[in-house]
Amino acid sequence: MKIVVLDGFTLNPGDLSWDGLKKLGDVVIYNRTEKNTEQIVKAIDKAEIIFTNKTVLDKEVLEQTPFVKYIGVLATGYNVVDVKTAAKMGMVVTNVPGYSTNAVAQMTFALLMELTNRVGEYCIAVKSGEWIRSVDFSFSKGSITELYGKNLGIIGFGQIGRAVAKIGQAYGMKVLVNSNRKFPEMETDSLRFVNQQELFKSSDVISLHCPLTEKTKGIINKDSINTMKEGVFLINTARGELIVEEDLKEALNSGKVGGAALDVISAEPMKNENPLLNAKNCILTPHIAWATKASRERLMLTAVGNLEAFLEGKPVHVVN
C-alpha cells in the first residue's frame, strides 16, 4: 500500500520521526508540492492513502485520482479538501482535532504579553545601549499595562477559548464570552456570557477563537471597532479573515485600537501589499501558535492512529 505525504515539512521540519507511518505502508514524503493540479496529481501518483496539510485537494484533483481511498488532513481545519466530492467518490477524509489547544492558548498570552509589557522592544533598546546611556536606574519607552482587573473578551468558546479563559482568570482578569452556546453552569464572578455588542463595548482585550464562517467573516471591521473601548488590544490566533485588515490598520494608526497581535492573516504566506505590514503597534507572527514540538508530536501520533483505525475498518475523526 502506497502512502503519500504531500507537504510534510510543516508538520515535521526534521525534529520528528515518520516511523509510525512507515510501519503502515510504503511511504513517500514530499516536503512541499507545487500548488497546481498537474503537480499535485503527479505527486499522488497511484497512492491509495494521502496526507495533506495545506495542499489543496479540490474537485479537479480528486476526479483525476479516483483510486484514493483515504485522505488524512494534518490539521484540524479541513477546508483544503473538497469533502463533498471526496464523499461522492468513496474517499474517507479525517482531521486531527484538539492537538494544539494548549499551544495556541499559550501563544495567545505570549502575544498579549508583548503588547502589554513590550519585552522585545525593551530588550532591543537595552542591547542598543539606551540603558547604558540612561541617567536613571531605568528608562521608559512608553506605558506598560497591567492585566489584573481588566476585561478579557473571548469570541468563540471551544477548547482553545476555554483554555484562554482559564489563563485570563489566573491573571485576575474578568472574562466576557460570546459564543453560539451559553453554559450557565460555567458562569462565576470572573466569567460570564454576553452578547457581541456588550463584549465589544466592555472589553479591554479581545481575543478571537471562533471558526471562520459566513457569519464570522469580517467580524472585526470599522463598525465593530467603533463600538470598542479606546485603546483596546486585539489578539487573533484563529483565522485571518475574521478581520477586515484595512479597517484594523486605520484603527491602529489612529490609536482607536491600542495594539494588535496577530498570528494569522487573510492570505498566507503574507503578501507585500498587506495593509497590516506597516501598521502602528501591530505584532505579526507567521501562523506558528499551533506548532510547538509537543503539539506536532500529538498531531503525528493522532494522524497515524487515524490511519490505523481506517485500515482496521473503524475510522475515527471522519469529517465527511
N, C-alpha and C positions, 0 to 999 in steps of 0.2 A: 504494500500500500504506500503510495507516494503522498507525502505531506509537504506543502509549500508555504513558507512564511514570506509574505510579500514585502514587509517593511520591518524587519526585526530590530534595527538599530535603536529605535525609540525605546522599546522595552529593554533591550539588552545591548548597551554600548560597549560591553566587554567585561562587565563585572558579575554577570550571572552565567548559569550553565543551561544549555539546551538539552542536557542528557535525559531529562524526564520525557521530553517529546520524542527524542531519538529512539527511545525504547519501544515506541508505538508504531514505527514505520520508517520508511526511507525518507529522510528529511532534507529538503533543500531550503537554505535560508538566504534571502536577499536582504541586505541592509536597507536598500531602498529600491523602489520600482518606479520607472518613469510614469508620469501622470497622463498617459494616453492609452486608449483602448487597445491598440495593437500591442504595445509593450506589456500591458497587464495580462492579456490573453496569452502572449508568448511565455511570460514568466510562469503562469499557472500550468501551462503545458497540458499534461493529461492527469494532473493530480485530482484525486477524489476528495482530499482534505486540504483546505486552505485557511490560513490565518492572516488577518489584516488589522492594522491599527488605523491608519488614515488613508490607505489606498482605496479609492472609490470603486465599489463593485456595483455598477448600475445595470440597468436592463440590457444595454448593449453588450456589456461584458458577459453577463450571466447567460444570455442566449447563445453566446459563442462557446460556452463551457458547460454543456448540459451534463457532462459526466461528473461534475462536482456534486458530492453528497452532503458535505458539511462545511460550514463557514464559521470559524471562530473569530469573533471580534476581540481584539486585545485591548479592550477598554469597556467602560460602562455604556457610553453613548454609542448607538449603532446606526446612526443616520448615514454612515458611509456605505451601507448596504441597502439595495432595493429589496426590502424584506418581502414585499408582496409578490414580486417576480420570483424570488427565491422559493417562496411557499408554493407557488403555482408549479414550479419545476421540481418540487420534492426535495429541495435543499433545506436542511436544518441550520438555523442561524442561532448562535449563542453569544452571550456577552459575559462580562465579569463585573458583577455589581459589588459595591461596598469595600473594595480593596484599599481605597485611598482616603477613607473618611478622616482618620487621624492626621494624615499628612496634610490634607487640604485645610483642616481646621487650624493646624499649627502654622501653616503659611499665611492664613488669614490674619493671624495675630502678629506674625513677623512683619507683614506689610503695614498693619496698623501701628505697630511699634515704631517703624521707620517714619511714619507720618507724625506720630506724637512726640517721639524722643530724638529723632533726627540723628541717630547714631552714626550712620555712614557719612553724613555731612560734617559732623563734628570730628570724626576720625580723619577725614581728608584735610580739614582745617588744621588740626594738630600736626599732622605729618608735613603740611606745607609751611609750618613754622609760626602759625598765628599764636599759639600758646607761648612759645619761646619769646615772641615779641611782646606779649601782653604784660602790662604793668600790674595787673590784678592777678589774684590767685586762680581765677577762672575768667572766661570771657563768654560773650553771648553772640549767637548767630540769629537770634530771634526766639520767640516763646517756645517752650515745650509744654506739652499738655498732659495733665493727669486724668486718667480714665475713671477713677473712683467716683461713683455717683452720677456718671454720665449715662445717657440713654443709648443703648445699642439696638438699632432696628435691624431685624433679620427678615428678609423676604425669602420664603421657602423654608420648610421645616422638616426636611428629610433627615437622613442620618448625619450629613455634614452640618446642616443648620442646627441640629440639636447639640452636636459636639461643640460648635462655636458658642451656642448659648451657655453651655456649662463653663467654658473658659471665661466668657464675659462675666458671668456671675462670680467666678473666683476672683476677678479683678474688682469686684464691688460695683459692677455696672447694673443698671436696670434694663432688662431685656424686653423689647417690644417685638412681637412676632406677627407677621402677616403670612397666612398660609391658606390654601384651599380648604384644609380641615382644621378645626379647632379641637383642642384636647383640654377641656375644662379641668380635668383631674391633675394637669401639669401646672396649672396656674399657682403662683406663690406671690409673696411680697415683691419678689425680684423678677418675675416673669409673667407677662400677660399677653393675650391675643388681642390684636387691634385691627381695624380696617386700614386699608392702604393710605388713606388720607391722613389719619392720625399718625401713622408711622412716619410719613414724610414730614409732617409738621413738627413732631416732637423729638425726633432722633438727633443725637449729636454725631453718631456714626451710623451709617447704613451699609450693611453687608449683604451681597446678593448670593443666594444659594438655591435659586429656583431653576427649573428646566427652561429651555428656550422653546416657546410655543407661540402661536399666533397672538395669544393674549398677552404674553410677557415680552415679546419682541419690542424693543424701544421703550421699555417701561421707565427708563431714566431718560427724560427728554426735557426740553425747555419748560414745558408746562409743569411737570412734576418737580423740577428743580426749583422753580419759582415759589413753590409751596414749602420748601425746606428751610431749615434754620440757616441764618447767615453763618458761613464758615464751617458748614457740615463737612465731615470726612466721608468719602465713599470708597468701599472696597468691593472688587469684583474678582472672584475666583471661580465663577460659574461659566457663563458664555458671553463672548464679546458683544453679540448683537442685542443683548439686553439694554445696551446703552446707545443712544444717538450721539456718536462721538463728537460731531461738530458742536452740538449743544453743550456737551460737557466741557469742551475746550473753551468756549465762550464763558462758561460759568467759572472755570478755573482762572482764566485770565482776568476776570472782573473781581474775583475774590468771593463771589457768592458761595462757591464750593471751596472750602479752605484747603483741601488736598484730596487727591485720588490716588489709589494704589491698585493697579490692575495687573492680573496675571493672564488675562485673556483679552483679545481684541476682535474686531469684526472680521478681519481677513488675516489668516495666519499661514505662513510667516508674515510679519509686518511689511507693509509696503512703504516706500519712501514718502509717499504723499499722505500718510495717516495723520489726521489733524492733531492727535494727542502727542505726537513725537516731540513737539516743541512747546507743548502747553506748560504753563506755570504750575509748580507744585504737583507734578504728576510723576508717580513712580511706576515704571513698567518692567515686568519680568516676562520671560518667554514661555508661558504656559508650562511651568515647572512645578506647580503646587503638588501635583499627584506623584511626582517622580522620585520620592525618596527610595533608597535601595530596599528598605523593608516593604514599601508598597509594591515595588516592581517584583520582589520575590513572591509576595502574595498573589499578584496578578499572574505570574508564571505558573505557580502551583495550581491556581484555580483553572487556568486555561487548559493545562494538562489534564486536570480532573474532569473538566467538561468533556474533553475528547474521549477519555476513558469511559465515562458514563454513556456517551453516544455509542461507542463501539460495543458496549455491553447491552445495548438496546434499551437503555433507561436514561435518555437525555435530560439534562438539567440546564437551568438558566436559558431556556429557549425563548427567543423574542419574536418568533413568527409562527 
